Amino acid sequence: MRVAGEPSRLAGMLHAGVPATAAFVAIAVEVLAAWPVILIFAALLGWWFAPDWLAHAWPVLRSSVQRASGWVIAVLLGTLLVGWLAARSIRTASHRVRRPLRRLAVYWRRMPRWAIVASIPCTVINLISRTAILPLLALTFPNPPPIGALILGSFGLLYSQLIIPTPAGLGAVDLGLLGGAAGELGDANTRVLLAWRFYTVGVGAIIGVGLALRIFGQAALKRLSILAFPEAGK
């Protein structure tokens, strides 16, 4: 749901004069450096909070999945279909990227190690701050779930999107929150979902659009929107 995601970051670096190959390598290095931190963070949260989550969130989520089995199957099939199409397109285009990949290897070897090490605390700060949003919102209600279930559920909902090949898994993340993946939120679950999506997605999108207007201007964004949504332009 965020505006453009990684392509927008690449476009921003190209606009700033960064060579295309170097910009791509920078994004790739950041992602590769972040994955070990994410996995370690996931293991620690699982070690600390899995008992709370299994006791307070898992029964609620299991019951919700059973009641909404049709939606769950539809989301799963849609996600698998998009993943299969993406994998097929990658295989089809693989022969076109062999030469650029050889150039990427050169840039990779030139990447200073201090930059990779410096990215680790940035990733940790990002993980903690994003994971904390849902627990903080839930704790404003009279009877929130246990903090362990909230923290582990929040992390799982956020970072499952790294392996689900569509935005939020065609709604899987939203269904998971409403279904109790972070514990029973009662009548407040819809309000928590809207606020959580606003702070984790909406704020970044609003800031991004604002910066795009300032840097590129309204006319450029209008042309881009017409290219993305030609029917709306008519």
N, C-alpha and C positions, 0 to 999 in steps of 0.2 A: 504493500500500500504506500510505501514511501516513493517520492517522485524520482523515478529513474534508477535509484540505487547506485551500483558500481559504475554503470555507464556515465552517470552524471559526474562522478568523481574523475573519471578518465577525461571527460570533456573539459572539466575545469582545469586539469593540469595541461591539457593541450592548449587551452586558451591562454594559460600563463606562459606558454613557450617551452614546456617540457617536451622532449622528443617522445613520439608515440611508444617506441619500444621501452624506453626508460620508465615512462609512466605506467605501462602495463606491468613491468617488473616490480615497480614500487608497490603496486596494489597486491600483486601475487605474493611478494615477500611478507607484506603485512599479514595477509590471510594465513600463510603457512606458519608464521611466527606466532599467530594468535591461537592456532588449533591446539598445540600442547598445553598452553595455559588454560584454555577452556576445558580440556579433558581432565587436567589436574584439579581444577576448580569443581568440576562435576563429581569427581571421585571423593573429594573432601566433603562436599555437601551431602552426598549419598551416605558417607560414613557417619556424619553427625546427625542428619535429620531423617534418614530413611525410616526408622521406627515410628516417628511421629506421623510421617506421611502415610505409611501402611496402615496405621491405626485409625487415622481420622480422614484421610482423603481417598484412599483406595476403595473402601466400601461404597462411598458416595459415587465415585467415578464409575465403578463397575455396575452399579444399579442404573446409572444414567445411560451407559452404553447399551445395556439390555433393553431399556425403554425406547431408545432412539436408534435401534440397530439398523433401520433402513437408511437413515442419514449417515451413519458411520460407514456403512458399506459403500454408499454413493461417493462420499468424500475420499475413501480409500481407493476406489476404482478410478476416480478422476485424477487423483495424485499419481497413481501408477501409470495411467495413460500419458500424462504430461511428462513424467520421468522417462518413459519409453521413447516418446517423440524427441525429447531433448537428447537422449543418448544416441538415437538414430541420426539426428542432425550433426552431432559431433563426429560420429564415424564417417559420415558423408563428406564432411569438410576437413577431415584429418590430413589428407594429402596436400591441402593448401597451406597448412601452417607448419610444415616440417622445416622449411628454411627459416621463417621467423623464430621458431623454437631454438634453432642453433644459435641465432643472435641473442636470444634470451639467456642462453647458458653463459655467454660471454659476460653479459651484464651481471648475472648472478654471482659469478666468481669475483667481480669487481666490487660487489656490495660490501661496504665496511661493516665489520661485526658490531661496532658500537651502536649502529643504528638499529640493528635487530635486538640487541640487549635493551636499548632504551625503549623499545616498543612494549616490552613485557610489563612494566608498571602501568603504562597507559592502558593496556588490555585489562589488567586487574582492576583499575579504577572504573573502567567501562563496565566490566562484569558486575562489580559490587553495586554501582549506582543504578544500573538498569534492573538488576534483580530486586533491589530494595523498593522499587516503586510500588509494586503490587502489595507487598506486606504493609507498607505504610498506609496505603489507601484502605486496606481491609481493617487495619487496627483503629480506624476512626469510627467503626461501628460498634454497637454495644457488646455483641457476642461473636467476636472473630474466631476463626479456627486457630489452633496452636501455631505458634510462630514457626516451628520447624516445618510443618506442612505447607505453610504459606511460602517460605523461602524456597524449599525444594520444588514446589509446584510452579512458582514464578520462574525459576531458572529453567525448568523443563519446558514450560510453555514458550519462553522466549527463544531458547537455543535449539529447540527441535526444528525451528525454521531454517537452520543451517543445513538440514538433511532432507527437508520436505521441499520438493522441486517446484513449488508454486507459492505465490504470496500467501502465507499463513495456511498452506495446505488446503486451499479452497474452503477456508473457514474452519479447518480442523482445530486451530489454536483457540478460536473463539468458542467453538463447541466444547472444547476441553475445559476452558475456564468456567463456562456456564454449567458444565456437567459435574464439576467438583474436583478438577485436577489439583486445585490449591486448597481444597477443603470446602465444607458446606458454608456458603455465604448467605443462604436464605433469600429473602426478598430483595436484598441489596445487590444480588449478583449482576443484574443488568446495569445498574449505576456504576458498579466497580469496573465492569467491562468497558463501558464508554469512557470513564475517566482514565483507565489504564491505557486504552488505545490512544487517547488524546495525548497523554504524556510520553508514551513510547514511540508513537508514530506521528501524530498530528503536529506536535510542536516542531519536530525536525522538518516536516514537510512545509510548514508555514515559514520557518526561517529560511529554508532552501529556496522557496518561491520568492521571498522577499529579496534575498541576495541575487537571485537570477534577474529580477526586475532591475535592481540597481546596476548590475554589471552589464547585462545584455540589452536591457530596455524592453518596453512593452511590445514594440513592433516585432522584435525577434521572437518573443514568447508566443505572440499571436500566430506567427508563421509556423512555429513548431507545433502548436496545438492543432492547427489546420492539417498539418502533415499526419499527426497522430490520430486525429478524429475528423476525417474529411467530410463525413455527413453533417457534423456540427457546423463546419464552415459554410455549407450551403444554406 
